[in-house]
Amino acid sequence: MSQSLSEPLHVHCMCKALFATVVAPPMFSGYCHCTRCQRRQGAPVGHSPMFPIPAVKWDNATKTLDTGNVVPETYKLVSGWDTKTNAPNTSGSGAIECAQCGGRVGAYIPQMQAYGLFSANFERHDASDGAEKEGKIKGWNVLKPTAHSFYGTRVIDVKDGLKKYEGFAGYSAEVAE
């Protein structure tokens, strides 16, 4: 993505024990309709802007993982599930949860050296920012989706003018809205 951040963005779980500062724009930001995202987020569609690992700075990061990533004690990686083998995946990917409140903030995707952070967990404007901004996600102009991936497995039809793809956006066939 070509936009830059005018100021860092913040993402956190419900209790804020798992808190990160994002210092660079996402590599990609789109809606995902794949069955994994549907199940991981418990929703018909997910929006998880993808950030390179160095762009995400976890607060109170004192624990070094086998991957070399440094994370806080409250960081819990729940292994992804391989539906073909009916066992945890071996790729190292999975959901990122807070060990304190159980809130999920995103996913770790080692194949892309990225974190997909759930957009709903980014900080929002409050009343001091004005009534027209109150409740809206800070930095939305940089985070907003630009396409739909895995639209073939969608649960709901979305008519928003964004391009729709059978698989990953830009790497698979485009499908009709």
Contacts in CASP RR format, 6 or more apart in sequence:
PFRMAT RR
TARGET T0000
AUTHOR 0000-0000-0000
METHOD contacts of the structure
MODEL  1
MSQSLSEPLHVHCMCKALFATVVAPPMFSGYCHCTRCQRRQGAPVGHSPM
FPIPAVKWDNATKTLDTGNVVPETYKLVSGWDTKTNAPNTSGSGAIECAQ
CGGRVGAYIPQMQAYGLFSANFERHDASDGAEKEGKIKGWNVLKPTAHSF
YGTRVIDVKDGLKKYEGFAGYSAEVAE
1 25 0 8 1.000
1 26 0 8 1.000
1 27 0 8 1.000
1 28 0 8 1.000
1 29 0 8 1.000
1 142 0 8 1.000
1 146 0 8 1.000
3 25 0 8 1.000
3 141 0 8 1.000
3 142 0 8 1.000
4 24 0 8 1.000
4 25 0 8 1.000
4 142 0 8 1.000
5 22 0 8 1.000
5 23 0 8 1.000
5 24 0 8 1.000
5 25 0 8 1.000
5 139 0 8 1.000
5 142 0 8 1.000
8 21 0 8 1.000
8 22 0 8 1.000
8 23 0 8 1.000
9 21 0 8 1.000
9 22 0 8 1.000
9 122 0 8 1.000
9 123 0 8 1.000
9 138 0 8 1.000
9 139 0 8 1.000
9 142 0 8 1.000
9 143 0 8 1.000
10 19 0 8 1.000
10 20 0 8 1.000
10 21 0 8 1.000
10 22 0 8 1.000
10 122 0 8 1.000
10 123 0 8 1.000
10 138 0 8 1.000
11 19 0 8 1.000
11 20 0 8 1.000
11 22 0 8 1.000
11 105 0 8 1.000
11 117 0 8 1.000
11 118 0 8 1.000
11 121 0 8 1.000
11 122 0 8 1.000
11 123 0 8 1.000
12 18 0 8 1.000
12 19 0 8 1.000
12 20 0 8 1.000
12 105 0 8 1.000
12 121 0 8 1.000
12 123 0 8 1.000
13 19 0 8 1.000
13 74 0 8 1.000
13 97 0 8 1.000
13 98 0 8 1.000
13 100 0 8 1.000
13 101 0 8 1.000
13 102 0 8 1.000
13 103 0 8 1.000
13 104 0 8 1.000
13 105 0 8 1.000
13 121 0 8 1.000
14 98 0 8 1.000
14 101 0 8 1.000
14 102 0 8 1.000
14 103 0 8 1.000
15 98 0 8 1.000
15 100 0 8 1.000
15 101 0 8 1.000
17 72 0 8 1.000
17 74 0 8 1.000
17 98 0 8 1.000
17 99 0 8 1.000
17 100 0 8 1.000
17 101 0 8 1.000
18 58 0 8 1.000
18 72 0 8 1.000
18 74 0 8 1.000
18 75 0 8 1.000
18 96 0 8 1.000
18 97 0 8 1.000
18 98 0 8 1.000
18 99 0 8 1.000
18 100 0 8 1.000
18 103 0 8 1.000
18 105 0 8 1.000
19 58 0 8 1.000
19 59 0 8 1.000
19 60 0 8 1.000
19 72 0 8 1.000
20 56 0 8 1.000
20 57 0 8 1.000
20 58 0 8 1.000
20 59 0 8 1.000
20 105 0 8 1.000
20 117 0 8 1.000
21 56 0 8 1.000
21 57 0 8 1.000
21 59 0 8 1.000
22 51 0 8 1.000
22 55 0 8 1.000
22 56 0 8 1.000
22 57 0 8 1.000
22 117 0 8 1.000
23 55 0 8 1.000
23 56 0 8 1.000
23 57 0 8 1.000
24 51 0 8 1.000
24 52 0 8 1.000
24 54 0 8 1.000
24 55 0 8 1.000
25 142 0 8 1.000
26 49 0 8 1.000
26 50 0 8 1.000
26 51 0 8 1.000
26 142 0 8 1.000
26 143 0 8 1.000
27 50 0 8 1.000
27 51 0 8 1.000
27 52 0 8 1.000
27 112 0 8 1.000
27 114 0 8 1.000
28 49 0 8 1.000
28 50 0 8 1.000
28 146 0 8 1.000
28 169 0 8 1.000
29 47 0 8 1.000
29 49 0 8 1.000
29 50 0 8 1.000
29 142 0 8 1.000
29 143 0 8 1.000
29 144 0 8 1.000
29 145 0 8 1.000
29 146 0 8 1.000
30 47 0 8 1.000
30 49 0 8 1.000
30 145 0 8 1.000
30 146 0 8 1.000
30 147 0 8 1.000
30 148 0 8 1.000
30 149 0 8 1.000
30 162 0 8 1.000
30 169 0 8 1.000
31 45 0 8 1.000
31 46 0 8 1.000
31 47 0 8 1.000
31 145 0 8 1.000
31 147 0 8 1.000
31 148 0 8 1.000
31 149 0 8 1.000
31 158 0 8 1.000
31 162 0 8 1.000
32 45 0 8 1.000
32 46 0 8 1.000
32 47 0 8 1.000
32 48 0 8 1.000
32 148 0 8 1.000
32 149 0 8 1.000
32 150 0 8 1.000
33 44 0 8 1.000
33 45 0 8 1.000
33 46 0 8 1.000
33 148 0 8 1.000
33 149 0 8 1.000
33 150 0 8 1.000
33 151 0 8 1.000
33 152 0 8 1.000
33 153 0 8 1.000
33 154 0 8 1.000
33 155 0 8 1.000
34 149 0 8 1.000
34 150 0 8 1.000
34 153 0 8 1.000
34 167 0 8 1.000
35 150 0 8 1.000
35 153 0 8 1.000
36 80 0 8 1.000
37 45 0 8 1.000
37 46 0 8 1.000
37 48 0 8 1.000
37 150 0 8 1.000
38 44 0 8 1.000
38 45 0 8 1.000
38 46 0 8 1.000
38 153 0 8 1.000
38 155 0 8 1.000
40 80 0 8 1.000
40 95 0 8 1.000
40 104 0 8 1.000
40 107 0 8 1.000
41 104 0 8 1.000
41 118 0 8 1.000
44 154 0 8 1.000
44 155 0 8 1.000
44 156 0 8 1.000
45 148 0 8 1.000
45 154 0 8 1.000
45 155 0 8 1.000
45 156 0 8 1.000
45 158 0 8 1.000
46 118 0 8 1.000
47 118 0 8 1.000
47 119 0 8 1.000
47 120 0 8 1.000
47 145 0 8 1.000
48 106 0 8 1.000
48 107 0 8 1.000
48 116 0 8 1.000
48 117 0 8 1.000
48 118 0 8 1.000
48 119 0 8 1.000
49 116 0 8 1.000
49 117 0 8 1.000
49 119 0 8 1.000
49 143 0 8 1.000
50 109 0 8 1.000
50 112 0 8 1.000
50 114 0 8 1.000
50 115 0 8 1.000
50 116 0 8 1.000
51 114 0 8 1.000
51 115 0 8 1.000
51 116 0 8 1.000
51 117 0 8 1.000
52 113 0 8 1.000
52 114 0 8 1.000
53 69 0 8 1.000
53 113 0 8 1.000
53 114 0 8 1.000
53 115 0 8 1.000
56 115 0 8 1.000
56 117 0 8 1.000
58 70 0 8 1.000
58 71 0 8 1.000
58 72 0 8 1.000
58 75 0 8 1.000
59 72 0 8 1.000
60 72 0 8 1.000
60 73 0 8 1.000
60 74 0 8 1.000
61 70 0 8 1.000
61 71 0 8 1.000
61 72 0 8 1.000
62 70 0 8 1.000
62 72 0 8 1.000
62 73 0 8 1.000
63 70 0 8 1.000
63 71 0 8 1.000
63 72 0 8 1.000
63 73 0 8 1.000
63 75 0 8 1.000
64 70 0 8 1.000
65 71 0 8 1.000
65 77 0 8 1.000
67 110 0 8 1.000
69 108 0 8 1.000
73 99 0 8 1.000
74 98 0 8 1.000
74 99 0 8 1.000
74 100 0 8 1.000
75 96 0 8 1.000
75 98 0 8 1.000
75 99 0 8 1.000
76 96 0 8 1.000
76 97 0 8 1.000
76 98 0 8 1.000
76 99 0 8 1.000
76 102 0 8 1.000
77 92 0 8 1.000
77 94 0 8 1.000
77 95 0 8 1.000
77 96 0 8 1.000
77 97 0 8 1.000
77 108 0 8 1.000
78 94 0 8 1.000
78 95 0 8 1.000
78 96 0 8 1.000
78 97 0 8 1.000
79 88 0 8 1.000
79 89 0 8 1.000
79 92 0 8 1.000
79 93 0 8 1.000
79 94 0 8 1.000
80 88 0 8 1.000
80 89 0 8 1.000
80 91 0 8 1.000
80 92 0 8 1.000
80 93 0 8 1.000
80 94 0 8 1.000
80 95 0 8 1.000
81 87 0 8 1.000
81 88 0 8 1.000
81 89 0 8 1.000
82 88 0 8 1.000
82 89 0 8 1.000
82 90 0 8 1.000
91 110 0 8 1.000
91 111 0 8 1.000
92 108 0 8 1.000
92 110 0 8 1.000
93 107 0 8 1.000
93 108 0 8 1.000
93 109 0 8 1.000
93 110 0 8 1.000
93 111 0 8 1.000
94 107 0 8 1.000
94 108 0 8 1.000
94 109 0 8 1.000
95 104 0 8 1.000
95 106 0 8 1.000
95 107 0 8 1.000
96 104 0 8 1.000
96 105 0 8 1.000
96 106 0 8 1.000
96 107 0 8 1.000
96 108 0 8 1.000
96 115 0 8 1.000
97 103 0 8 1.000
97 104 0 8 1.000
97 105 0 8 1.000
98 104 0 8 1.000
98 105 0 8 1.000
104 118 0 8 1.000
105 117 0 8 1.000
105 118 0 8 1.000
105 121 0 8 1.000
106 115 0 8 1.000
106 116 0 8 1.000
106 117 0 8 1.000
106 118 0 8 1.000
106 121 0 8 1.000
107 115 0 8 1.000
107 116 0 8 1.000
108 115 0 8 1.000
108 116 0 8 1.000
109 115 0 8 1.000
109 116 0 8 1.000
119 137 0 8 1.000
119 143 0 8 1.000
120 137 0 8 1.000
122 137 0 8 1.000
122 138 0 8 1.000
122 139 0 8 1.000
122 143 0 8 1.000
123 137 0 8 1.000
123 138 0 8 1.000
124 134 0 8 1.000
124 135 0 8 1.000
124 136 0 8 1.000
124 137 0 8 1.000
124 138 0 8 1.000
125 133 0 8 1.000
125 134 0 8 1.000
125 135 0 8 1.000
125 136 0 8 1.000
125 137 0 8 1.000
125 138 0 8 1.000
126 134 0 8 1.000
126 135 0 8 1.000
127 134 0 8 1.000
137 143 0 8 1.000
145 162 0 8 1.000
146 162 0 8 1.000
146 163 0 8 1.000
146 169 0 8 1.000
147 162 0 8 1.000
147 163 0 8 1.000
147 164 0 8 1.000
147 165 0 8 1.000
147 169 0 8 1.000
147 170 0 8 1.000
148 154 0 8 1.000
148 158 0 8 1.000
148 162 0 8 1.000
148 163 0 8 1.000
148 164 0 8 1.000
148 165 0 8 1.000
148 169 0 8 1.000
149 165 0 8 1.000
149 167 0 8 1.000
149 168 0 8 1.000
149 169 0 8 1.000
149 172 0 8 1.000
150 165 0 8 1.000
150 166 0 8 1.000
150 167 0 8 1.000
150 168 0 8 1.000
151 164 0 8 1.000
151 165 0 8 1.000
151 166 0 8 1.000
151 167 0 8 1.000
151 175 0 8 1.000
152 166 0 8 1.000
152 167 0 8 1.000
152 175 0 8 1.000
158 164 0 8 1.000
158 177 0 8 1.000
159 177 0 8 1.000
161 177 0 8 1.000
163 169 0 8 1.000
163 174 0 8 1.000
164 174 0 8 1.000
164 175 0 8 1.000
164 176 0 8 1.000
164 177 0 8 1.000
165 171 0 8 1.000
165 172 0 8 1.000
165 173 0 8 1.000
165 174 0 8 1.000
165 175 0 8 1.000
166 172 0 8 1.000
166 173 0 8 1.000
166 174 0 8 1.000
166 175 0 8 1.000
167 173 0 8 1.000
END
